[in-house]
Amino acid sequence: MTGTADRQAARDAATVQETLDIENARVYLRHPTTADQEEFLDLMRQSRKLHHPWIQPPLSPAGYQHYLKRMARDDHVGFFVCQRKDHRIAAVINLNNIVHGAFLSAYLGYYAGVGFNGRGLMTEGLRQVIRIAVYQLGLHRLEANIQPGNAASIALVRRLGFRREGFSPAYLFIDGAWRDHERWALVHTRNELLPPGVPLEVAGKLP
């Protein structure tokens, strides 16, 4: 099997099958793999100007491997948003610090690559992740913390139904300084603790 074939097989295995049946979707989701390192790092290095000063994604092989280890934990899930037409990585969305029990919550992290931003691809990808978070993982609340000057990111979450809940001064240390953030949240209102169809391994984490 060639290296290209190996990489394609890894991509196929990591594809999130639940998203494949969305009609007319330009993107699909899959989980990051070791085989994605070169493409991911190339895209992140090209995107430095776009990301500054909002985020600091991995820019080295060591950083990428650390990212994979973090996403392999039970309380994190990473997604690559990929174009259907050419399977290129367009964006990254992470569910961080997932808490089950009575909280059923996670923090969102996301960023697009240069050339893929401003085209609605992140909106499509995040809509898919929200569906997975609610109906597969059984989460009740997703929170996105965004710097006040990041107008594009605020417009994205507002488009998808997030509401501004507050302001956190000096919330995260980014690009050499403590940065203020706005707190935006999406709450899925339901009476039951978990929606129907949540896998047993997820339900088993509840107290």
C-alpha positions in Angstrom: 0.0 0.0 0.0 1.4 3.4 -1.0 1.8 6.3 1.4 -1.0 8.1 -0.4 -3.3 5.1 -0.1 -2.3 4.8 3.6 -3.3 8.4 4.2 -6.6 8.0 2.3 -7.4 4.9 4.4 -6.7 6.8 7.6 -8.9 9.7 6.5 -11.7 7.3 5.6 -11.5 5.6 9.0 -11.6 9.0 10.8 -14.6 10.4 8.9 -17.6 11.1 11.1 -20.2 9.0 9.4 -23.2 10.8 10.9 -22.4 13.9 8.8 -22.3 12.1 5.5 -26.0 12.2 4.8 -26.5 16.0 5.1 -28.0 17.1 1.8 -26.0 19.6 -0.3 -23.3 20.0 2.4 -20.1 21.4 1.0 -18.1 20.0 3.9 -17.9 16.9 6.1 -16.3 16.2 9.4 -13.5 13.8 10.3 -11.2 13.3 13.3 -7.6 14.4 13.0 -5.0 11.7 12.5 -1.2 11.5 12.5 -1.3 11.3 8.7 -2.7 14.8 8.6 0.3 16.5 10.2 2.0 17.8 7.1 -1.2 19.3 5.5 -2.4 20.7 8.8 0.9 22.4 9.7 1.3 23.8 6.1 -2.2 25.3 6.4 -1.6 26.8 9.9 1.7 28.3 8.8 0.1 30.0 5.8 -2.7 31.2 8.1 -0.6 33.0 10.7 -1.7 36.5 9.6 -5.4 35.4 9.7 -5.1 33.9 13.1 -3.1 36.7 14.8 -3.9 37.8 17.5 -7.0 35.6 18.1 -5.6 32.1 18.4 -2.3 30.2 18.6 -2.8 26.8 16.8 0.0 24.2 16.6 2.8 25.2 14.3 5.3 22.4 14.8 5.3 18.6 14.7 5.6 18.5 18.4 2.7 20.8 18.8 0.6 18.8 16.5 1.3 15.6 18.3 0.4 17.3 21.6 -2.8 18.4 20.0 -3.6 14.8 18.9 -2.9 13.5 22.5 -5.2 16.1 23.9 -8.0 15.3 21.5 -7.6 11.6 22.4 -8.7 12.3 26.0 -12.2 11.4 27.1 -13.1 15.1 27.7 -12.0 16.4 24.3 -13.2 15.7 20.7 -11.4 17.2 17.6 -12.9 17.6 14.2 -11.4 18.7 10.8 -13.9 20.4 8.5 -13.0 19.1 5.1 -14.2 20.1 1.6 -16.2 17.4 -0.1 -14.9 18.3 -3.6 -11.2 17.8 -2.8 -11.1 16.5 0.8 -8.8 19.4 1.9 -8.8 20.5 5.5 -10.6 23.8 5.6 -11.0 24.4 9.3 -10.7 22.9 12.8 -13.4 22.7 15.5 -12.7 21.3 19.0 -15.0 20.4 21.8 -12.9 21.0 24.9 -13.3 20.2 28.6 -16.4 18.1 28.1 -18.3 17.6 31.4 -21.0 15.0 31.8 -23.2 14.5 34.9 -25.5 17.4 35.7 -23.5 19.9 33.6 -23.4 18.3 30.1 -21.3 21.1 28.7 -18.2 21.8 26.6 -16.1 24.7 25.4 -15.8 25.3 21.7 -12.5 26.2 19.9 -12.4 26.7 16.2 -10.4 28.3 13.4 -10.5 28.3 9.6 -7.5 28.1 7.3 -6.6 31.0 5.0 -8.4 30.7 1.7 -11.3 28.9 3.3 -12.5 31.7 5.5 -15.4 34.0 4.6 -17.1 31.3 2.5 -19.6 29.9 5.0 -17.6 26.6 5.4 -17.1 27.1 9.1 -20.8 27.8 9.5 -21.7 24.5 7.8 -19.0 22.6 9.8 -20.0 24.1 13.2 -23.7 23.3 12.5 -22.7 19.7 12.1 -20.6 19.7 15.3 -23.5 21.2 17.3 -25.7 18.4 16.1 -23.2 15.8 17.1 -22.6 17.5 20.5 -26.3 17.5 21.3 -27.6 14.3 19.7 -24.6 12.0 19.9 -22.7 13.2 23.0 -25.9 14.4 24.8 -24.6 17.8 25.7 -26.9 20.5 27.0 -24.6 23.6 26.6 -21.8 24.8 24.4 -19.8 27.9 25.3 -17.5 29.9 23.0 -15.2 32.5 24.5 -14.3 35.2 22.0 -12.2 38.3 22.0 -14.4 41.4 21.6 -12.5 42.6 18.5 -13.0 39.3 16.6 -16.1 40.4 14.7 -16.1 37.4 12.3 -16.1 34.9 15.1 -18.9 36.7 17.0 -20.9 36.9 13.8 -20.5 33.1 13.3 -21.8 32.1 16.7 -24.6 34.6 16.6 -25.7 33.2 13.2 -26.0 29.7 14.8 -28.1 30.9 17.7 -25.5 31.5 20.5 -26.3 34.3 22.9 -23.9 36.7 24.7 -23.9 35.9 28.4 -21.2 38.1 29.7 -17.7 39.5 29.7 -14.5 37.9 31.2 -11.6 40.3 31.7 -8.1 38.8 31.2 -9.6 35.4 30.5 -6.9 33.7 28.4 -3.2 34.2 27.8 -2.8 34.6 24.1 0.1 36.1 22.0 2.0 37.3 25.1 -0.8 39.0 27.0 -4.0 38.2 29.0 -6.9 38.8 26.7 -10.5 39.9 27.5 -13.2 37.6 26.1 -16.9 37.7 25.6 -18.9 34.6 26.7 -21.3 33.2 24.1 -23.4 30.1 24.8 -25.8 27.8 23.0 -28.2 26.0 25.3 -30.3 23.1 24.0 -33.5 23.2 26.2 -35.0 19.8 27.0 -36.4 18.2 30.1 -34.6 14.9 29.9 -31.0 14.6 31.0 -30.0 13.0 27.7 -31.8 13.0 24.3 -33.0 9.6 22.8 -30.3 7.6 21.0 -27.3 8.6 23.1 -24.8 5.6 23.1 -24.6 3.5 26.2 -20.9 4.4 26.7 -21.8 8.1 27.0 -24.8 7.4 29.2 -22.5 5.3 31.4 -20.5 8.3 32.3 -23.3 9.8 34.2 -23.4 9.5 38.0 
